C-alpha cells in the first residue's frame, strides 16, 4: 500500500522505502496489544517483533531499511497509524438510541426579564468557589438567598426558563434543603430532563403530583406502577394517592403489605401520617404485630395520636394507674408510681423495654405510657383542673422532670395548643424554672403547635427577657418574614450585644437568620446601626468594626431581598 511519510521536527524521518517492500506489512499483522507494549516500554527495550526479526510475523534479519532504534520507532508509529485507520474503518454503525419523548408542556407564566437575570446571577454565584475563613465584608451572601428566591417564584407560579433547568437541578443536587422548592420551580420539564441524566435521579424520588406519576384517579395506572415501579416511585405514588384520598392509599398499601420488605413497610406506614384518622386504626392495630420492631413502634405512635383508638385507651388506663392526685402539707400535688415491669402487652403496644444508657427502667416506661395517652384524660383525673393548673401542681418524689417531659411529647404528638401553652409557660420565666421542660429543642417543638402569630410573639418575649444566647433554635421555628415584634426584639438584642462590647461572631447564627428572615422593610430603620461608634474601654478590640460590617451586610441583604421581591412581582 503506497504511503507518503511526513516527518515532524521532533521525530527522525524514516528511511525511504519502496512501495514494493513496505516494512509496515509485517508490523500491521502484529497484534495491537504488542504495539502498545513496545510503545510503553520503548522500542530500544522492546522492539516490535517484526522489526526485530523475532516473533511469528518477523522477517529473517529484521525489517530491511529499519536498522537501529530510530527505524524501529518509525516503523512502530506507522504501524500504529495503519492499525488505527483499519480499526476505525471496520467499525459498524451502532443502532441509534430511541429518541426521548418530547418535553411536556408547562403552562405556567414565564419569569419577568429582571427576575430571570437575577436567577442567573444567583446560580452563578452558587457555582463559584467559596473563599476560606469566616464571613467578612458587607456584600450579601447570594447563595443563602436562593431558597427565598425560589419560594417567592413558586408563590407567584412562574415556570423555570428552559436554559436554567440544568443549573437549577445541579443546585438541588448539591443542597438537599433546596430540593422541594427547586423541583417545584423546575416543574414537569425539569423532571423530564432529570430522567435523562443519572446525576439528577434524586429528582425522580418523591416526585408526588408530577407528570412522572400517573393520574391518581386512574386506578389501572396506579395499580400498575404500584406493582411494577421502583421503590422511590412507589413511595411517591402512595403519598400522592394519600393526599388525594386517604382511604384509597390505605387500600392500595394493603394489597401488597404482607410481601413488602421490612424497611419498605416502615416507609409506607410512615406515609399514613398525612390524613391520619380513625379509618386507619384497624390497619395500624394489625401492624402492632409486625415482624419489624420499627414498624411496630411507628404503628403505635400513630395510634397514640388518635385519642379515640383502642391503643390510646389502653395506654390511658396504664398511665392513670401510675399518675394520680396527691396531697402534700401545703395542698394538692401529683403522686407518681412508675411501673415496675414492662409486660408483653405493653411491648406489643409500642413500649420499648430496654432504656437508653443512663436512663432508669421505671422512668423510661413511665414516660412512654404518659406520652402515648390522650391528654384529655388528665383534667378529669385532677378534678376538672385545666392544663395550666395541672402542670403547676408540685410533683412528688422527684418525678416532675420526667412527667412534664412526657406531657410535652404528648402535646406535640396530639397537636394540642392548650397543653403546649401550659408547658411553655410565660416567656419571661427562665427555662430552668418553667412548668415544662428546660430543653430548647422540646420547647421549639411545642412552639410549632401554636398559631404563627402567637409563636412569634412568645419568642419575642423570650428574647426581650433572656437575650439571644438561647434563642437560635426558637427563632428557627418562627414563620418568615418575622413579624414586627419579633424582628424588633432581635435587632434590639443585637444592638445591646454590640453596646456591651461582645464580638459579633458570637451571634453569627442569629445574624444569618436575620438576613434571611427579617422583613426587608426594616432596612431603612437599621441604617443607623451601620456606623462604627467609639469602643468602650472594656470592649473587645476591634469589635465595633466587625459589628459595623455585620450590620452593613444585614442592611444590604434586606435591600437586595426587597429588589428580588419587586422583580418577581406579577405586575412587572
C-alpha positions in Angstrom: 0.0 0.0 0.0 1.7 3.2 -1.1 2.2 5.8 1.5 3.9 9.2 2.0 5.9 9.7 5.1 5.7 13.3 6.6 8.4 13.8 9.2 8.0 16.1 12.1 10.6 18.3 13.8 10.6 16.0 16.9 11.0 12.6 15.2 13.8 11.5 12.9 12.5 10.8 9.4 12.1 7.2 8.4 14.5 6.0 5.7 13.0 5.9 2.2 11.4 2.6 1.5 10.0 1.4 -1.8 6.3 0.7 -2.2 7.1 -2.9 -3.2 9.0 -3.6 0.0 6.7 -1.8 2.6 8.1 -2.7 6.0 4.8 -2.0 7.7 3.3 -5.1 6.3 4.6 -7.5 8.9 4.1 -4.9 11.7 0.5 -4.3 10.8 0.0 -8.1 11.3 1.4 -7.7 14.8 -1.4 -7.6 17.5 -2.3 -4.1 18.7 -1.5 -5.1 22.3 2.1 -5.9 21.3 2.5 -2.5 19.6 1.1 -0.8 22.8 3.6 -2.7 24.9 6.5 -1.7 22.7 5.4 2.0 22.8 5.1 1.9 26.6 8.5 0.2 27.2 10.3 1.9 24.3 11.5 0.3 21.1 15.1 0.2 22.4 14.0 -2.1 25.2 11.1 -3.9 23.5 11.3 -3.5 19.7 8.2 -4.8 17.8 8.6 -8.4 16.9 8.5 -7.9 13.1 11.1 -5.1 13.3 13.5 -7.1 15.4 13.4 -10.3 13.4 11.6 -12.3 16.2 8.1 -13.4 16.7 5.6 -15.2 14.4 5.4 -12.3 11.9 9.1 -11.4 11.8 11.4 -11.4 8.7 14.7 -13.1 8.9 17.3 -10.5 9.8 14.7 -7.9 10.7 12.9 -5.3 8.6 15.1 -4.0 5.7 15.8 -0.3 6.0 14.9 -0.1 9.7 18.1 -0.8 11.4 18.6 1.0 14.7 16.2 2.4 17.3 15.0 5.3 15.1 14.0 2.9 12.4 12.1 0.7 14.8 10.3 3.7 16.3 9.2 5.0 12.9 8.0 1.5 12.0 6.0 1.3 15.2 4.4 4.7 14.6 3.5 3.9 11.0 2.0 0.5 12.0 0.0 2.1 14.8 -1.4 4.6 12.4 -2.4 1.9 10.0 -3.9 -0.1 12.7 -6.0 2.9 13.8 -7.3 3.6 10.4 -8.2 -0.1 9.9 -10.0 -0.3 13.2 -12.0 2.9 12.6 -12.9 1.8 9.1 -14.0 -1.6 10.3 -16.5 -0.2 12.9 -20.1 -0.9 12.2 -22.5 1.9 12.9 -24.3 1.4 16.3 -28.0 1.3 16.4 -29.4 4.7 17.2 -30.9 5.0 20.7 -34.6 5.8 20.7 -35.3 9.5 20.9 -36.6 10.7 24.2 -40.2 11.6 24.4 -40.8 15.4 23.9 -40.6 17.5 26.9 -44.0 18.1 28.5 -45.7 21.4 28.3 -45.5 23.8 31.3 -48.4 26.2 31.2 -47.1 28.5 34.0 -46.2 32.0 33.0 -42.5 32.8 32.2 -40.3 34.8 34.6 -40.0 38.6 34.1 -36.8 39.6 32.4 -35.2 41.1 35.6 -36.1 38.1 37.6 -34.5 35.8 35.0 -31.3 37.8 35.1 -31.3 37.6 38.9 -31.7 33.9 38.8 -28.7 33.5 36.5 -26.6 35.6 38.9 -27.7 33.6 42.0 -26.9 30.3 40.3 -23.6 31.5 39.0 -22.6 32.6 42.5 -23.6 29.2 43.9 -21.2 27.5 41.4 -18.3 29.9 42.2 -15.6 28.5 44.6 -16.2 29.8 48.1 -13.5 31.6 50.0 -11.9 30.3 53.2 -12.4 31.6 56.6 -15.4 33.3 58.3 -17.7 35.7 56.6 -16.4 39.2 56.3 -17.3 42.2 54.3 -20.6 43.9 53.6 -21.7 42.0 50.4 -24.8 39.8 50.8 -24.3 36.0 50.6 -26.2 35.3 47.4 -26.1 31.5 47.9 -28.3 31.9 51.1 -30.9 33.9 49.1 -31.6 31.1 46.6 -34.2 29.4 48.9 -36.2 32.6 49.3 -36.0 33.4 45.6 -37.3 30.0 44.7 -40.1 30.2 47.4 -41.2 33.6 46.0 -41.1 32.5 42.4 -43.2 29.4 43.3 -45.6 31.6 45.2 -46.3 33.6 42.1 -46.5 30.4 40.0 -43.6 31.1 37.5 -42.0 28.4 35.4 -38.3 27.9 35.2 -36.6 29.1 32.0 -35.6 26.0 29.9 -31.9 27.1 29.7 -31.7 27.4 33.5 -33.0 23.9 34.3 -29.6 22.2 34.4 -28.2 24.8 36.8 -31.4 24.5 39.0 -31.1 20.7 39.1 -27.4 21.0 39.9 -28.2 23.4 42.8 -30.8 21.0 44.1 -28.4 18.0 43.8 -25.8 19.9 45.9 -28.2 21.1 48.6 -31.0 18.9 49.9 -32.7 21.9 51.6 -33.3 23.4 48.1 -34.9 20.3 46.6 -38.6 20.8 47.4 -38.7 24.4 46.1 -36.2 23.7 43.2 -38.2 20.8 41.9 -41.5 22.7 42.2 -39.9 25.5 40.2 -38.4 23.2 37.6 -41.8 21.6 37.1 -42.6 18.8 34.6 -39.8 19.8 32.2 -37.2 19.6 35.0 -38.3 16.1 35.9 -38.3 15.2 32.2 -34.7 16.4 32.0 -33.8 14.7 35.2 -34.9 11.4 33.7 -32.2 11.8 31.0 -29.2 12.3 33.4 -28.3 9.8 36.1 -26.8 12.7 38.2 -30.2 14.1 38.7 -32.0 10.9 39.6 -32.7 12.3 43.0 -35.4 14.4 41.4 -37.3 11.3 40.5 -37.7 10.3 44.1 -40.7 11.7 46.0 -42.0 13.5 42.9 -45.5 13.4 44.2 -48.1 15.1 42.0 -45.7 15.4 39.0 -46.1 14.3 35.4 -43.9 11.3 36.2 -46.7 9.8 38.3 -50.0 8.6 36.8 -53.2 10.3 37.4 -54.2 9.2 40.9 -57.8 8.9 39.7 -56.8 6.3 37.1 -56.9 3.0 39.2 -55.4 0.9 36.4 -52.3 3.1 36.0 -52.0 3.5 39.8 -52.0 -0.3 40.4 -49.6 -0.9 37.5 -47.0 1.5 38.9 -47.6 0.2 42.5 -46.9 -3.4 41.3 -44.0 -2.7 38.9 -42.5 0.6 39.9 -39.2 1.3 41.7 -39.3 1.8 45.5 -38.9 5.6 45.2 -41.7 5.8 42.6 -44.0 3.7 44.9 -43.4 5.9 47.9 -44.2 9.0 45.8 -47.3 7.3 44.4 -48.5 6.3 47.8 -48.0 9.9 49.1 -49.9 11.3 46.1 -52.8 8.9 46.4 -52.9 9.5 50.2 -53.1 13.3 49.6 -55.9 12.8 47.2 -57.9 10.1 49.0 -56.7 8.7 52.3 -58.8 5.5 52.1 -57.6 4.7 48.6 -54.0 4.8 49.7 -54.7 2.5 52.6 -56.4 0.1 50.4 -53.5 0.2 47.9 -51.0 -0.4 50.6 -53.0 -3.4 52.0 -52.8 -5.2 48.6 -49.0 -5.8 49.0 -48.3 -5.3 52.7 -47.6 -8.9 53.5 -45.0 -9.3 50.9 -43.1 -6.0 51.4 -39.6 -5.8 52.9 -39.4 -4.5 56.5 -37.6 -1.3 55.5 -40.2 -0.6 52.8 -43.0 -1.3 55.2 -41.6 1.3 57.6 -41.5 4.0 54.9 -45.0 3.1 53.6 -46.6 3.1 57.1 -44.9 6.4 57.9 -46.8 8.0 54.9 -50.1 7.4 56.8 -49.3 10.4 58.9 -50.9 12.5 56.2 -54.6 12.4 56.7 -54.4 10.2 59.7 -57.9 9.3 61.0 -59.9 6.6 62.8 -60.3 4.9 59.5 -56.6 3.8 59.7 -56.9 2.2 63.1 -57.7 -1.3 62.1 -54.7 -1.4 59.7 -52.4 0.1 62.3 -53.7 -2.2 65.0 -52.7 -5.2 62.8 -49.3 -3.6 62.3 -48.6 -3.8 66.1 -47.9 -7.5 65.5 -45.5 -6.8 62.6 -42.2 -8.7 62.5 -40.2 -5.4 62.4 -39.7 -3.6 65.7 -39.5 -0.2 63.9 -42.8 -0.8 62.1 -44.5 -1.8 65.4 -43.1 1.4 67.1 -44.4 3.6 64.2 -47.8 2.0 64.2 -48.0 2.5 68.0 -47.0 6.2 67.7 -49.7 6.8 65.0 -52.3 5.1 67.0 -51.5 7.1 70.1 -52.1 10.2 68.0 -55.7 9.0 67.7 -57.2 9.8 71.1 -60.2 7.5 70.4 -58.2 4.5 69.4 -58.1 1.3 71.4 -54.4 1.6 71.9 -54.8 5.2 73.3 -57.4 3.8 75.8 -55.1 1.0 76.9 -52.2 3.5 77.4 -54.6 5.8 79.3 -55.5 3.0 81.7 -51.9 2.3 82.4 -50.9 5.9 82.8 -53.8 6.6 85.1 -52.6 3.8 87.3 -49.3 5.5 87.6 -50.2 9.2 87.9 -52.9 10.4 90.4 -53.8 13.3 92.6 -51.9 13.5 95.9 -51.7 15.7 98.9 -48.8 17.5 100.5 -48.6 19.6 103.6 -49.3 22.7 101.6 -52.1 21.4 99.3 -52.8 19.2 96.3 -50.0 17.6 94.3 -49.3 14.9 91.8 -48.4 11.4 93.0 -46.4 9.1 90.8 -45.9 5.4 91.0 -43.9 4.3 87.9 -44.5 0.8 86.5 -42.4 -2.0 88.0 -42.3 -4.1 84.9 -42.8 -3.9 81.1 -45.0 -6.9 80.3 -45.7 -8.4 76.8 -48.9 -6.4 76.4 -47.1 -3.1 76.9 -44.4 -4.1 74.5 -47.0 -5.0 71.9 -48.4 -1.5 72.2 -45.1 0.0 71.4 -43.4 0.4 74.8 -39.7 -0.2 74.4 -38.5 -2.3 77.3 -34.8 -1.6 77.2 -33.9 2.0 78.2 -31.1 4.1 76.7 -27.8 4.3 78.5 -28.2 6.4 81.7 -31.9 6.1 82.0 -33.7 4.1 84.7 -36.1 1.4 83.5 -39.1 2.7 85.5 -38.8 6.3 84.4 -38.3 5.2 80.8 -41.5 3.1 80.9 -43.5 5.9 82.7 -42.5 8.4 80.0 -43.7 6.2 77.2 -47.0 5.5 78.9 -47.8 9.2 79.5 -46.7 10.5 76.1 -48.9 7.8 74.4 -52.0 8.7 76.5 -54.7 11.2 75.4 -54.2 14.5 77.2 -57.9 14.7 77.6 -57.8 12.2 80.5 -55.9 14.5 82.9 -58.4 17.2 83.6 -60.9 14.6 84.7 -58.2 12.8 86.7 -57.3 16.1 88.6 -60.8 17.2 89.5 -61.6 19.4 86.5 -58.4 21.4 86.5 -57.2 23.0 83.3 -53.9 22.1 81.7 -52.2 25.2 83.1 -53.3 24.3 86.6 -52.3 20.7 86.3 -48.7 21.4 85.2 -48.4 24.0 88.0 -49.0 21.3 90.7 -46.0 20.1 92.6 -44.9 16.5 91.7 -43.9 14.2 94.5 -40.7 12.2 94.8 -38.7 14.0 92.1 -40.8 12.8 89.2 -41.5 16.3 87.9 -39.0 16.4 85.1 -39.9 13.0 83.7 -43.7 13.6 83.9 -43.6 17.1 82.3 -41.2 16.0 79.5 -43.7 13.2 78.7 -46.6 15.7 78.6 -44.5 17.9 76.3 -44.1 15.0 73.8 -47.8 14.2 74.1 -48.8 17.8 73.3 -46.6 17.7 70.2 -47.8 14.4 69.0 -51.5 15.3 69.6 -51.1 18.9 68.3 -52.8 20.3 71.5 -52.2 24.1 71.8 -53.7 24.3 75.3 -51.2 21.9 76.7 -48.4 23.5 74.6 -49.2 26.9 76.1 -49.3 25.4 79.6 -46.0 23.6 79.3 -44.2 26.6 77.7 -45.3 28.9 80.4 -44.7 32.7 80.3 -41.8 33.6 78.0 -40.1 35.7 80.7 -39.8 32.7 83.0 -36.3 31.2 82.9 -36.4 27.8 81.2 -34.9 26.1 84.3 -37.9 27.3 86.3 -40.6 26.8 83.7 -43.5 24.4 84.0 -42.5 22.1 81.2 -39.0 21.1 80.0 -35.9 23.2 80.1 -34.8 21.7 76.7 -34.9 24.3 74.0 -35.3 21.6 71.4 -38.5 20.4 73.1 -39.7 24.0 73.5 -39.2 24.5 69.8 -41.5 21.6 69.1 -44.1 22.9 71.5 -44.0 26.3 69.7 -44.8 24.7 66.4 -48.1 23.6 67.8 -49.1 27.3 68.4 -50.6 29.6 65.7 -48.0 31.5 63.8 -48.6 35.0 65.3 -48.7 33.6 68.8 -45.5 31.7 68.2 -43.6 34.8 67.1 -45.0 36.8 70.0 -43.8 34.2 72.5 -40.3 34.1 71.1 -40.2 37.9 71.0 -41.0 38.0 74.7 -38.4 35.3 75.4 -35.6 37.3 73.6 -36.7 40.5 75.4 -36.3 38.7 78.8 -33.3 36.4 78.1 -31.4 37.8 75.1 -30.2 35.9 72.1 -27.8 33.4 73.6 -30.5 30.7 73.9 -32.9 31.9 71.2 -31.4 30.4 68.0 -33.5 27.2 68.0 -36.6 29.1 68.9 -36.2 31.5 66.0 -35.8 28.7 63.6 -39.5 27.7 64.0 -40.9 31.2 63.6 -42.7 32.0 60.3 -40.9 34.3 57.9 -40.7 37.1 57.3 -40.6 37.8 61.1 -43.5 39.8 62.4 -42.6 43.3 63.6 -42.5 42.5 67.4 -40.1 39.6 66.8 -37.9 41.4 64.3 -37.7 44.4 66.5 -36.7 42.2 69.6 -33.9 40.5 67.6 -32.5 43.8 66.3 -32.7 45.4 69.8 -30.9 42.4 71.3 -28.1 42.6 68.7 -27.7 46.3 69.4 -27.5 45.6 73.1 -24.8 43.0 72.4 -22.8 45.5 70.4 -23.1 48.1 73.1 -21.8 45.5 75.6 -18.6 45.1 73.5 -19.3 41.5 72.5 -17.8 40.1 69.3 -20.4 39.7 66.6 -19.4 36.2 65.6 -20.8 35.0 68.9 -24.2 35.9 67.3 -23.3 34.9 63.7 -26.1 32.3 63.6 -28.7 34.8 64.6 -27.3 37.4 62.3 -27.5 34.9 59.4 -31.1 34.2 60.3 -31.9 37.9 60.5 -30.5 38.4 56.9 -32.9 35.7 55.6 -35.9 36.3 57.9 -36.2 40.0 58.8 -38.8 41.9 56.9 -37.0 43.8 54.1 -38.9 46.9 55.0 -36.7 47.2 58.1 -33.6 48.1 56.1 -34.1 51.9 56.5 -34.6 51.7 60.2 -31.4 49.7 60.6 -29.3 52.1 58.7 -28.3 53.9 61.9 -26.6 50.7 63.1 -24.1 50.6 60.2 -21.9 53.3 61.7 -18.9 52.5 63.8 -19.2 54.1 67.3 -16.3 54.6 69.7 -15.4 51.5 71.5 -15.9 51.5 75.3 -12.7 50.8 77.3 -13.8 47.3 78.3 -14.9 46.2 74.8 -13.1 43.5 72.8 -10.5 45.2 70.5 -12.0 45.9 67.1 -15.4 44.5 67.9 -17.3 47.6 66.8 -15.7 47.5 63.4 -16.9 43.9 63.0 -20.4 44.9 64.1 -20.5 47.7 61.6 -19.6 45.3 58.8 -22.2 42.8 60.0 -25.0 45.5 60.1 -24.0 46.8 56.7 -24.3 43.3 55.3 -27.6 42.9 57.0 -29.0 46.1 55.5 -27.6 45.4 52.0 -29.1 41.9 52.2 -32.5 43.2 53.2 -32.4 45.7 50.3 -31.4 43.0 47.9 -34.3 40.8 49.1 -36.7 43.8 48.5 -35.4 44.2 45.0 -35.8 40.4 44.4 -39.4 40.6 45.6 -40.1 43.6 43.3 -38.6 41.8 40.3 -40.8 38.8 40.9 -44.0 40.9 41.3 -46.6 39.7 38.7 -47.4 43.2 37.5 -43.9 44.0 36.3 
